[in-house]
Amino acid sequence: MLFFQRLLTKPILISILIVSTHSLAEPWIDTSDIYLKAYIQLLADTGHIITPVTTYPLMWHDIARDLKKTNQSNLTTNQKNAYRYINHQFKLAKKNQTRIKVQTGIENKRFTSFGDQVSDKNSISVHSSIMFENFAAKFAPSYTHNPQDGEKTRLDESYVAGFIGNWVVSLGRQNRWYGPTWDTSLSLTNNARPITALAISRKSAIPFTFPFTELEVPWTVTSFMGQMDDNRTVKNTLLWGFRLNLKPFKNLELGITRIAQWGGDGHSQDLSTFWNVLTGRTNCGVDDLVCDENNPNPANQQAGYDLRYSFNLFDVPMSFYGQKFAEDGKEGTLNYLTKAQPQVGFDAHLTILGKPSTVFIELADSLADCGKRDKIGDCYYEHSSYKTGMRYNGRTIGSTYDNDAKTYILGTISQLSTNTRLTTKLRYLDLNYDNSDKAPDDPIIGNPVTSIAEQVWMISSSVQHDYRNWRFILAADASQSTFENDIDDETNFNVSLHVEYNL
């Protein structure tokens, strides 16, 4: 991280980021705009975008190519609205941009979903981006007053990237989202702040052809290696991530994800150890691996798969989607110690009261069978050696609801007018429902959402309005919590305002 901060604070690079006028386009789409995601998904579900679209950051290259090939006369009214919004955002990405972003609120956001940019209630940031033929960069310094993790100055969403053939190599702090979901994902989301990572990704999903057939399958792959430099039990833990995304048919998209913590202070991080991480030989008692106090478990691994199947019913595009994601262990013929946990969803792109909308329902359960003497709970996102688990700066890198939670989400993403859009969610959350925590009195170990069982009803809404170079996002939520323990019910309200200005 120190190297990256020094690199980005060099005066020459800063001046290039601010004054350059020869940029082409920002190379990828980040996790900050749920409406852009919804419109891209609509055109993908209806066969107009053929590239895989469930891995973020998502490359602009193939999205722009598919838009160019789209015949607008064949689009429905809702699809035309989606086409115009995506095309407008691409035109903005092609320009040299400097954006000032300010956010203020009553409280910090407890739960973060796709489209949420920061969870802290008060912050200000400047985002400047450029792209040349073989180089792209973004410089995004920010200041947060009274932050949750104590870091007032940040470089989140900053990066430098180079293009080599059909590959993009980048170094930066980028939010990632793996999977077809809208509200949260069991694997990797923007719930925690991004870590500094070196990444390699495929630029274009150029298809491969199955031998002796005419079946062409577009595919993308991305992998990163980063350092978790926060306050944790194993300092400087390394985090490796891998995602393969392919689309064998226009209405079916598949994804495979692997995430592993390894290395760090006091742990081996040589090539042979990483090879064992790659091949999955890191489970104690499996593959002749013996673990004890002198030889701790060398890695904390997670793996899973997801799919999205789309179809039309009464001329309404809709989809079923879901994932199964597991900690180290065994399930059937797969070597997982922890049973894979499910997340399922359904969405439909339709018109509600004359307004184009995406409606979704999502259900998930992160209470896992830990596989040790029938122990249930307190193991998802946890680990025996890496005791802080799959968390960074006090927030889980996966589900915003952390472990041992059953969640039921009903949401709508709507366009009210040309420049105004609305997102609304109704949540029922059965949090930490085994009423147990690995370390309830330790701030860097255990469930950071709640250490006791909590049932939450929450309704939240945000409205986004664009006016010339301005963007305004007003968000509000109200929740009612009840507890199994002898604790009074709680009612909470929060309101926040996010303002952007594009220079």
N, C-alpha and C positions, 0 to 999 in steps of 0.2 A: 504493500500500500504506500509506503514512504517513497519508493521509487516512482510510482505512478503520480503521487502528489507533486513531486519535484518536477517530473516531466511536464505536467499540465500547468504548472505555475511559472514556467519559463516565459519571459516577456515576449519572445519572438512568436511562440505558439499562440499566446493569447491575442496578439495583434493580428495574426493570420485569421484566427477564428472570428474576430470582430469585423475586419475590413475587407476580407476576401470577396471578390465579386465573380469568381470563376468556378464556383461549385456547380455540380450537376444535380445531385439529389442525396438526401439522407438515405442510407442503404436499407434500413429496416424499420418496421413498425413496432413500437414499444407497447407496454401494457397500460398506457394511460388513457385510452379512449375506447370505452366499451361500445359506443355507437359505431365506430369504425369496425370493430370486431363483428358486431351484429350484421352490418351490411355486407362485409366480406363473406361471412358465413351464409347469408341468404343467397348470394350469387354462386357460392360453392355448392350449396345444397340443390340448387336448380341447374347445375351443370355448366355454368358460364365461367367459373373459375375452376381450373382443373388441377392446380397445384395443391399439395397438402397445406392445411391452414390451422393446425392445432398445436403448433410450436411457436412460442414467442420468446425473443424477437423474431418477427416474421419478415422475410426478405421482400422488398418492394419489387424486385426484378420480375418475378413471374406474375405477380398481381397486375403490374402495369402491362405486361405482355398480353395477359388474358383479357384485360379491359380493352386493349386496342383491337383484339379480334372479335369483340362482342358487337353484334348487330343490335343497336338500340331499338329498332323497329319490332324486334321479336320479344322485347321485354314487357312485362306487366307494369302497371303504375308503381307498385311497391318496388319492383326490381329497378325501374328507372330512377326512383329516389335514391336507392342504394348505389347505383352506378354513379350518379352525380356527386354524392357525398364522397365516395372513394376517390373519384377522379379529382375532386377539389382538394382533398387532403394530399394526393400525390403531387399536384401542382405546387402546393405549399412546400412539400418536402424537396422539390426541385430547386427551390429558391434558397439563397443564403439567408439563414434565419437567426435572429436573436430575440428570444422571448424572455420577458420578465414575468415571474409567477409569484403571487402572494397568497397565502392562505391564513385564515384566522378562524378560531372556533371557541366554543365554550369549554369543551373537553377534548382530550385525545380520542381518536377513533379506536374503539375496542376491537372491531372486526374490520379487516381490510379485504376487498374483493377486486376483481379485474376492473380497471378504470379508476381506482383510487391511487393517487400519486404519492401522498405521504400520510402517515398516521398521526404525526404530531400536530397539535392544534394551531400553532403559530410558526410560520416559516416564510422565508423569502428566498428566491433563487433566480439565477440568470442562466438561460440555456442558449449557447451559440453553437451552430453546427455548420460544417462544410463538407464537400465531397468533390474530389478530383477524379480523374479516370481510374487511378489505382490506389486512392487514399481517401479515407473519411475520418472525421473526428467530431467530437462534441465536448465542449467544456461547460460544466454545469455546477458552478460553486453555489452553495446555499448556506443560509444561517437559520438556525432553529432556536427560538427562545425557550429555555427550560425544557430541553429534550428528554424523552423517556430514558435514553441510554447514556446521557451525559455529554454526547458529542454535538457541540453547537455548530461547528463548521464542517461541511461535508462536500464530497464530490460525487454523490450518487447520480447515476445516469451519464457520467462522463466516460468517454472511451476514445481510443485511437484504433484504426483498422486499416489493413492493407489487403488488396485483392491479388491473388495469384491464380491465374486461370479461372477455374470454376470454384475456387475456395476463398473464403474470407477469414483472415487471422486477425483477432482483436484482443486488446488489453483494456480492461475497464471495469466499471461497476454498473452493470446492467441488470434490471429486473428481468426475470424469466418466468414463463408460465407454460407448463407441460400438461397437455390434455385438452379434451373437448368441452370442459365445463365452463360455467359462467360465474358462479358465486365463489367457489373455492375448489381446490384440487388436493387430493391426498398426497400427490407427488412433489411438485415444485410450483410455488406461486410467488407473488409479490408481497406476501404478508410480512416477511422480514425485510429489512434493508438489504440491498444487494451487496455482495462481497466483491473484493478485487479479484479478477480472474482472467486467465489467458484462455482464449477460446478459438476453436476452428469450426467453421460451418460451411455447408455447401451453399453456393450463391444461387444456383438455379436447379430446380428439381428435374433435370434432364432425365427422361425415363429410360429404364432398361427394358429389353424385350425378352420375354420367355422364349427359350429355344424351341424351334419348330412350331411357333405360334405367332400370331400378330398382336398378342396382348402386350401393350406398353404400360408400364407402371411408373408413374412419377414418384420420386423419392427424395427425401432430404435427410441429412444427418448433421448433428452438432454435438460437440463435446467441449467441456471446459475443465480447468483445474484452478482452484482458488484457495485463498488462505482465510481462515476464520480467525480474525485478529482481535476479537472482543474478549471480555472477561469470562473465562471458562475453565473447567477443571484441567483440560489438556490444552495448553497454550499453543497458538499457531497451528491448530488442526487444519489439515488439507481437506478440501472438499472436491471430489471428482463427480462430474455429471455427464451423462450420455443420453442422447435421444435419437431414435430412428423413427421416421415418419413416412408412410407410404400410402398410396392411393391406388389399389389394384383395379377399382371400378369407380366411375364418376360419383356413385352414391355410397361408397364405402371407404372410410379412412381408418387406418390402423396406426398405432404408435407403441413403441417399446421404450421404456425408461429405466435407467439404472443410476443410482446415486450412492456414493460411498464417502465416509469420513475415514481418513487414515493419516499416518504420520503425526507430526506435531512434536512438541517437546517431550523427550523421554520415550518416543516411539520410533521404530525403524521406518525410514522413508526412502529406502534404496529401490533400485529397479526390480529386484527380485520380489520385494514386498508388493510393489505395484502390480507386478505380473500375477501374483496371487489374488490381488483385488480384482483384476480383469477376469481371471478364470474362476472366481468365486470360491477360492480355497482359503476362506477366512473364518469359517465356523468352527468353534471349539468342539471337539469330539467328532468332527466330520473330516474326512480326508486325512486322517492321522495327525490332525492339528491338536496339540496338547497346550492348554492355557493354564497358567498359574500366576502367582504374584510376581515371579521373575519373568514370565513370558505372557504378558497381557494379550487379550484378543487384538489382532493387528488392524481390524477395520470394523466399522459399523455400516452395513450395507442395506440398501433398499432396492427393490426391483418390482416391476409390474408392467402391465399392458393395458391399452385402452382402445376403444373403437367408437366409431360414429357411423350409423346407418341412416340415410335420408331417403324419403319417399314422398309422393304426393297422394293426398286423400281429399277428394272433392275440390281439386285444384288448389289445395293448401299445402305448401311445402312444410314438412315436419320431419323430425328425427328422433331416434332413440340413441342414446350414447351411454357410456359408462367405462369404468376402469376397475381393475383389481390390483392392489398395491400392497406389498408385504415387506416386513423386516427380514433379517437373516433367518433362515430356517428351512422348514420342510412342509410342503403341501402336495400330496400326491407324489408325482415323480419329480417335482421341483424342490430344490434344496433351500427351503426356508425354515427357520425355527419358529417363526411367527406366522400364523395363518393369514393368508392374503385377505385384506379387508375390501369391501365393495363400496363403490359410489356409482349411482345410476341416475339417469336424467332423461327428460323428454322435453322437446321444444317444438314450437310451431310459429311460422311466420304468417301472420294474418292481419286483418284490418279490424280494429276495435273502435267503434263510434267514429268511423271514417278516418282513423289515424293508423298508418302503418306501424305494426308492433311485432316484437318477438316475445313470446310468452314461454317461460320455462319452469319446470319442476325438477328439483334435485334432492336426492336422499343419500346420506352417507352414514357409515358407522365405523368409528376408529377404536372400538374396544376389542383388543386382540387377545387370542389365546397364546400366551407366552411360551407354551410348550414345556414348562418345568413344573412337575407335580401338580398339573391341572391349575396352575396359577393363571388367573384371568385379569387383564388390565395392567396399567402402569408399565407398559413395555413398548407401545407404539411411539416412535420418535425417541425412544430411550436406548441406553446401552450400558453394559457393565463396565467397560473401560472408558469410553467417551461419555462420561456421566451427564454432561450438559446436553447431550443428544443432538438431534437435528434441529438446533435452534441457533439463532444469531442475534445478539443484542436484545435478548429477552423475548423474541418472537419466533415461532416455528417457521421453518422454510417451506413447509407444506401447508396443511389445512390451517386456516385462521382460527379454528375451534380446538386445535391441538388433539390430544389423545382421549380415548374413552368417552367419545361424544357421539350421540345420535342427532342428526340434523335434518330438518325438513324445510325446504326453501321454495317459495312461490314468487316468481319475479316477472316483471314486464319491462321491456325496453321500447319506448314509443317515440315517434316523431310527431310533435304537436303542430309544427309549422315548418317553413323552409329553414329557419334558423334556430328553432327551439325544440329541445328533446327532453324526455322525462324517463327516469328509471325509478321503479318502485319495487320493494321487496317486503314480503311477509315471512318472518322466520319463526319456527319453533325449534328451540335448541335444548337438548337434554345433555348438559355439559358435565363431564367427569362423573358419569352416572353410576360408577362403581363406588363413589364417595371415598376415594382413596387417592393418595398422591405419593410419589416416590420420595420426595423430600419437602414437605410442606413449609418448613422453616428456612430453607436454603434458596436464595433468590436466583441462583444459576443452575439449579437442578430441579427437575420436576415440571409439572404442568404450570405454565405461566398465565393461563387464562383463569383458572380457579382451582384451588386445592381441595374443594369440597363439592359435593353434588349441587347443581344449580339448574333449575328449569327456567328458560327465558322465552317470553313472547316479545318479539320486536318487529316494529314496522318502520321502514326507512324509505326515504325518497330523496331524489336529487334532480334538479332541473338545470339544464345547460342552455345558455343563450349566446349566440355569436352575433356580434355587431361590428362590422368592418374589421379592424385589427384587434378587437377586444373579444375575450371569452369570459363569461361569468358562470359559475357553478354554485348554486345554493343548495345545500344538503341539510336534512334534518332527520332525526330518528327518535323514537320513544320506545322504551322497553320496560317490562315488568318481570322481576326475578323472584322466584320462590326457592326455598332451600329445605333439604331434608333435615338438617341440623336445627337446633333451637335458635333460629335467627329470623328476625323480622323480614318481611317482604321488602323489596326495594323497587322504586320507580325512578327511572333515569331518562333525562332528555338531553339532546345535544343538537346544536346548530352550527354549521360552518359555512364560510364563504371563500371561494377560490376565484381569483381574478388573474387573467393572463393578458399581456399586451405584446403583440408582435411588432417589433421595431422595423 
